[in-house]
Amino acid sequence: MDENKLKELKENPKTSYLAGELVRLSDELKELEDVAGADEEMKKLAEDEKKTINVQLKAIEEQLEGMLKAEEEEEQFPNHIILEVRAGAGGEEAAIFAQDLAIMYEKYAEKMGWSFKPNDDSESSLGGYKEASFEIKGQDAYKKLRFETGVHRVQRIPATEKSGRIHTSTASVAILPLRKKVNFQIKDSDLEVEFSRAGGKGGQNVNKVETAVRMTHKPSGMTVRVTAERSQLKNREKAKSILEARLQVQKEEEEAKKYSANRKSQVGTGDRSEKIRTYNILQDRVTDHRIKKSWHNIEAIFAGGIESILDELNDAAENPQE
C-alpha cells in the first residue's frame, strides 16, 4: 500500500487500529519470506503461514475499503445539519407559516429518530418565527432534507382575517450540511464577535451570564446568533461552524447557477431564493413546482408526514429526465 495512504489511515481514528494490523501482518509476511529459504521443511511451513496471513490481509483491506467508502458518503451526505427558517412576504402570517414549517420538520425528525435542537430564534408579536435556526442530527439527515432549501408558499385564510380573504405568504428554508472537512476556512481576523445574555426560556441562569454569541463575517456581512449552549465557547464554536457552512453553501449555489442550463435534474440549484413549493390549505393540496407533483392531506404533512414528498424529490434527482 502507498506510504501516504497508509499514513492517512494511521492518523484517522476510525481506521488507525486496522492500519496497525495491516503493518504488523505485512512485517510478518516479510519475515516468513526470509525464513522460507532455510530448508524444505521450513519453506513448507512458511508457505502455509503466508497463505493464512494473505487471507487476513485481504480481509483487512476489504474492511478498510468499506469504512473509507462509508466515510466518503458521510462527507458528501453528513448526518449533521442546520435548518434555518425565515419569514418572507406576508407579515405576521409569514412568521406563523415559518413556525409551521419548523414544527413540520421537527415532527419529521421525531419520526426518523433524529435529534432536533434549537440554536436561536426571533419571535414575532403573535408568536411566529421571524427567523429561527435548529440543529438536526441523525442517519441520512442531509440526504433526506437537502432539497428543502428554497421559498415555500402558503395560501390560506389566517385566523386573524375577519373578512375571510385568502392570504398568500412565504417563508424561506435553508438546509446547511455540517461537514467534517470544511472547504471554506474563515480567518479569525474576518470575524466580529459580540456576547450577550441569552434571555428567553432557558431557565434560572440564562439571564445571569453572557453566553449568547452573535458572530459576523465582515467580508460578506453574514451574521449568526447562537444561544443554545450554556457555554460561551461552545456557542462561539457552533456559530463559526454555521457561518462556514453558510458560506460554503453560498459558494455551491453560485457554482450551480453557472451550470444550471446544462443540468438535467428537475430539482434545481438548491438556491434559497428559488420558489419550490405551495401549501394550499383550502384545496388541501401541497404542490412541488420543481417536479410538478401534488399531495393531499395537508394536516398530516404539517404533522411531519413528508416522507413521500422527500422520496419523490430524491428519485427525481437520482433519475434526471433526458
C-alpha positions in Angstrom: 0.0 0.0 0.0 1.1 3.6 -0.8 3.0 5.1 2.2 1.0 8.4 2.1 -2.3 6.4 2.1 -1.1 4.3 5.0 -0.1 7.4 6.9 -3.7 8.8 6.4 -5.2 5.5 7.6 -3.0 5.6 10.7 -4.0 9.2 11.5 -7.7 8.5 11.1 -9.1 7.4 14.5 -11.7 5.1 12.7 -9.0 3.2 10.7 -5.9 3.5 12.9 -6.2 0.1 14.5 -6.7 -1.8 11.2 -3.9 0.2 9.7 -1.6 -1.0 12.5 -2.8 -4.6 11.9 -2.0 -4.2 8.2 1.6 -3.1 9.0 2.0 -5.9 11.6 0.9 -8.6 9.2 2.9 -7.2 6.3 6.0 -7.3 8.5 5.3 -10.9 9.5 5.0 -11.8 5.8 8.4 -10.3 5.1 9.9 -12.3 8.0 8.4 -15.5 6.6 9.9 -14.8 3.2 13.3 -14.6 4.8 12.8 -17.9 6.8 11.4 -19.8 3.7 14.9 -20.1 2.2 16.4 -22.1 5.2 15.3 -25.6 4.2 12.5 -27.5 2.5 10.5 -28.2 5.8 10.7 -24.6 6.9 9.8 -23.5 3.4 6.6 -25.5 3.5 5.6 -24.2 7.0 6.3 -20.7 5.8 4.2 -21.1 2.7 1.2 -22.3 4.8 1.6 -19.4 7.2 1.9 -16.9 4.3 -1.4 -18.2 2.9 -3.1 -17.6 6.3 -1.6 -14.1 6.6 -2.6 -13.2 3.0 -6.2 -14.1 3.7 -6.1 -11.9 6.8 -4.5 -9.0 4.9 -7.2 -9.3 2.2 -10.0 -9.2 4.8 -8.5 -6.1 6.5 -8.1 -4.3 3.1 -11.7 -5.0 2.2 -12.8 -3.8 5.7 -10.8 -0.6 5.3 -12.2 -0.1 1.8 -15.7 -0.4 3.2 -15.0 2.0 6.0 -13.5 4.6 3.7 -16.4 4.4 1.3 -18.8 4.9 4.2 -16.8 7.9 5.4 -16.7 9.4 1.9 -20.5 9.0 1.7 -21.0 10.6 5.1 -18.8 13.5 4.0 -21.0 14.0 0.9 -24.2 13.4 2.9 -23.5 14.3 6.5 -25.8 13.2 9.3 -25.4 16.6 11.0 -27.2 19.7 9.5 -28.6 23.1 10.4 -32.1 24.0 9.5 -32.9 27.7 9.1 -36.4 29.2 8.5 -37.2 32.8 7.8 -40.4 34.6 7.4 -40.8 36.2 3.9 -43.7 38.2 2.4 -46.8 38.3 4.4 -46.0 39.9 7.8 -47.3 38.1 10.9 -48.9 35.3 8.7 -45.5 34.7 7.1 -43.9 34.3 10.6 -46.6 31.9 11.7 -46.0 29.9 8.5 -42.2 29.8 9.2 -43.1 28.3 12.6 -45.4 25.8 11.0 -42.6 24.7 8.7 -40.2 24.4 11.7 -42.7 22.2 13.6 -43.3 20.1 10.4 -39.5 19.3 10.2 -39.3 18.7 14.0 -42.2 16.2 13.8 -40.5 14.5 10.8 -37.2 14.4 12.8 -39.0 12.7 15.7 -40.4 10.1 13.3 -36.9 9.4 11.9 -35.4 9.1 15.4 -33.2 12.2 14.9 -32.3 14.8 17.5 -33.8 18.3 16.9 -32.3 21.1 18.9 -33.0 24.9 18.7 -30.0 27.2 18.2 -31.7 30.5 18.3 -35.0 32.2 17.3 -36.5 35.6 16.8 -40.3 35.6 17.5 -42.9 37.8 16.0 -45.6 39.6 18.1 -48.0 36.7 17.5 -45.5 34.0 18.4 -44.4 33.0 14.9 -40.8 33.0 13.8 -39.2 36.0 12.1 -36.3 33.7 11.8 -35.1 30.5 13.6 -32.2 28.1 13.5 -32.2 24.4 14.5 -29.6 21.7 14.7 -30.5 18.2 13.4 -28.5 15.0 13.9 -29.5 11.7 12.6 -28.8 9.0 9.9 -29.3 10.4 6.4 -30.4 13.8 7.7 -28.8 15.8 4.8 -29.6 13.1 2.2 -33.3 13.3 3.1 -33.7 17.0 3.6 -31.2 18.5 1.1 -33.9 19.6 -1.4 -36.0 21.5 1.1 -33.9 24.7 0.6 -35.9 27.4 -1.1 -39.0 29.5 -0.8 -42.2 27.8 0.5 -45.5 29.5 -0.1 -48.8 29.1 1.8 -52.3 30.1 0.7 -54.9 30.2 3.5 -57.3 32.3 5.4 -55.4 33.5 8.5 -57.1 33.2 11.9 -56.7 37.0 12.3 -58.5 37.7 9.0 -62.1 38.8 9.7 -63.3 39.2 6.2 -62.4 35.7 5.1 -59.9 36.7 2.4 -57.2 34.2 1.3 -53.7 35.4 2.0 -50.5 34.2 0.3 -47.4 34.3 2.5 -43.9 32.9 2.1 -41.1 31.6 4.2 -37.6 30.5 3.2 -35.9 27.3 4.3 -32.2 26.6 4.2 -30.6 23.2 4.9 -26.9 23.6 5.8 -24.7 20.4 5.9 -22.1 20.5 8.6 -19.2 18.6 7.1 -16.1 17.4 9.0 -13.8 18.6 6.2 -14.6 22.3 5.7 -13.6 23.7 2.3 -14.3 27.3 3.4 -12.0 28.3 6.2 -12.7 31.6 8.0 -9.9 33.8 9.3 -10.4 35.0 12.8 -9.5 38.5 11.7 -12.6 38.4 9.4 -14.9 37.8 12.4 -16.7 40.3 14.7 -18.0 38.6 17.8 -20.4 40.0 20.4 -21.6 38.4 23.6 -24.9 38.9 25.4 -27.3 37.3 27.9 -29.3 34.6 26.2 -32.7 35.6 27.6 -35.9 33.7 26.9 -37.0 30.4 28.3 -33.7 28.9 29.2 -34.0 28.6 33.0 -32.8 30.4 36.1 -29.2 31.1 35.0 -30.0 32.1 31.4 -30.0 35.9 32.1 -27.1 36.0 34.5 -24.2 35.0 32.2 -23.3 36.4 28.7 -23.4 33.1 26.9 -25.2 34.1 23.7 -22.9 34.7 20.7 -23.5 36.9 17.7 -20.9 36.4 15.1 -20.5 38.5 11.9 -18.3 37.5 8.9 -17.1 41.0 7.9 -16.3 40.4 4.2 -19.8 39.0 3.5 -21.8 40.8 6.2 -23.3 37.4 7.1 -24.4 37.1 10.8 -25.2 34.2 13.0 -26.6 34.2 16.6 -26.4 31.1 18.8 -27.9 30.8 22.3 -28.4 27.1 22.6 -25.5 26.1 24.8 -24.8 27.3 28.3 -21.1 27.7 27.4 -19.9 30.9 25.6 -17.1 28.9 24.0 -19.5 26.2 22.7 -21.8 28.8 21.3 -18.9 30.5 19.6 -17.7 27.2 18.0 -21.2 26.4 16.8 -21.7 29.9 15.4 -18.4 29.6 13.4 -19.3 26.2 12.0 -22.7 27.6 10.9 -21.0 30.5 9.2 -18.6 28.2 7.4 -21.5 26.0 6.3 -23.5 29.0 5.0 -20.5 30.4 3.1 -19.8 27.0 1.6 -23.4 26.6 0.5 -23.4 30.1 -0.9 -20.3 29.2 -3.0 -22.0 26.0 -4.2 -25.2 27.9 -5.1 -23.1 30.3 -7.3 -21.4 27.4 -9.0 -24.7 25.6 -9.6 -26.2 28.7 -11.2 -23.3 28.8 -13.7 -24.0 25.3 -14.9 -27.8 25.2 -14.3 -28.6 25.5 -18.1 -26.8 22.2 -18.5 -28.4 20.4 -15.6 -30.9 17.7 -16.5 -32.2 17.4 -12.9 -35.7 18.8 -12.3 -34.9 19.6 -8.7 -32.9 22.8 -9.4 -29.9 24.6 -8.0 -30.7 24.4 -4.3 -30.9 28.2 -4.1 -32.8 29.6 -1.2 -34.4 32.2 -3.4 -36.0 29.6 -5.7 -39.8 29.2 -5.2 -40.1 25.4 -4.7 -43.5 24.6 -3.1 -47.0 25.8 -2.4 -49.2 24.7 0.5 -52.9 25.4 -0.5 -54.9 24.9 2.7 -58.3 25.5 1.2 -57.8 22.9 -1.5 -55.9 20.5 0.9 -53.0 20.3 -1.6 -49.3 20.6 -1.5 -47.5 21.1 -4.8 -43.8 20.9 -5.5 -43.2 23.1 -8.5 -39.9 21.5 -9.4 -41.2 18.1 -10.1 -44.8 19.3 -10.8 -46.4 16.8 -8.4 -49.1 17.3 -5.7 -50.1 15.6 -2.5 -53.2 15.9 -0.3 -53.9 15.7 3.5 -52.0 18.9 4.5 -52.8 18.3 8.2 -50.8 15.1 8.1 -48.0 16.8 6.1 -47.7 19.6 8.6 -47.6 16.9 11.3 -44.3 15.6 9.8 -45.8 13.3 7.1 -43.4 14.5 4.3 -41.8 11.1 3.5 -43.5 10.7 0.1 -42.5 14.3 -0.9 -38.9 13.8 0.0 -38.8 10.4 -1.7 -40.1 11.8 -4.9 -37.6 14.6 -4.9 -34.7 12.3 -4.2 -35.9 10.0 -7.0 -36.1 12.9 -9.4 -32.6 14.0 -8.5 -31.1 10.5 -8.9 -33.0 9.7 -12.1 -33.0 13.0 -14.1 -35.2 13.2 -17.2 -33.4 13.1 -20.5 
